[in-house]
Structure formats: structure tokens, C-alpha cells
């Protein structure tokens, strides 16, 4: 299939606040998969909102999940494979 994930695309300087390990791993992998695979059936915003909900469900604090959500909303365009 060729699916590749970078987990969470967090700049190194921010990893003390947004660790790449922990509660965000599974939501980040799923988000990357959706960005690469399902862009034709749903919008980018839909998958970004799904990412936020999964972060909360996996135990991320709401403040961190909200910042991660805004990170993908603001900087995720270059990774999106669908047409929004």
C-alpha cells in the first residue's frame, strides 16, 4: 500500500509540550492515514475534527488536543491528498 506516517509533525522545539509518544500516537497515525487515503470521500476539516475527538478519547488534555487540532488546521494543507 505504501502508507507512511510521521506520527505527529511536531517541531522539535515543541516536543516538551507536545510529546510524540503517549496518548497522541494512535490518533496521529489514523490522521495521517486518513489524509493520504480518504480525501475523496470526506473533507480535510472532517478528519481534523475526528483527530481532535480521538485525542480526547485517548486521554490527551483538552487544552493540548485543541492546540494540536489548530496545528493540523493551520499547517496540514501540504500533507492533504484529497480535494477540499
N, C-alpha and C positions, 0 to 999 in steps of 0.2 A: 504494500500500500504506500509506503514512503512517508508515513506520518512522523513528523519531528516536532518535539516540544522544547521550549527553552524554559519550561516551568513558568516562573513569574519573571517578566522582563524588568527587573528592579535594578536601577543604577547602583553600583557597588557602595557608594557613599550613603545610600538609604537603607542598606540591609540591616543595620542595627534596629531600625524602626519597623521595617518590613522584611522579616527573615524569609529566606527562600525555602526553608524547611518548616515543617509543622502543619498547622491547620489549612494552609493555603495550597498545599501541593496538589491534592486531587481536584479542587476547583480550577486551579491553573491549567492542569493537563486537559481537563474537559473543555475549558475555554479555548485553548489552542486548537484542540481537535475540531470544535465547532467552527472556529474561524476558518479553518482550512477545508472543511468538508461540507458544511451545510449552508453556505452562504446564499445559495439559490432558493432555499425554502423559508428562510427567516431573515430578519434584518439584523444588522450588527448591534443595534441598540437592544434588541430582544436578548441576544446572547450575553451582552454586557450586564443586563439586569439579572439574567439567570446566574451569571458568575457571582454577583453580589449576594443573591439569595443562598447560593451554595456555600459561600464563605461563611455566612451567618450560621447555616445549618452545620457546618463542620467546626464551629467553635471560635471563629475569629471575632474579636470585639467589634461592635458596630462601627466605632469610630475608624478603625483600621480598614474594615471592609468597605466603608464609604470612600475612604481615600484611594483604595485600590480600584474601586469602581470608577472613580473620576480619572484615575491614571489610564485605564483602558479606554475610557471615552475620549480623553484628550489626545492620547498618543498611540492608540491601537490601529489607526487607519492604514498604516503601511503594511500591517500584517493581515488585513481583511482580504479574503479571497472571493467574497461574494459581491453582489452588486446592490448597493443600498440606495 
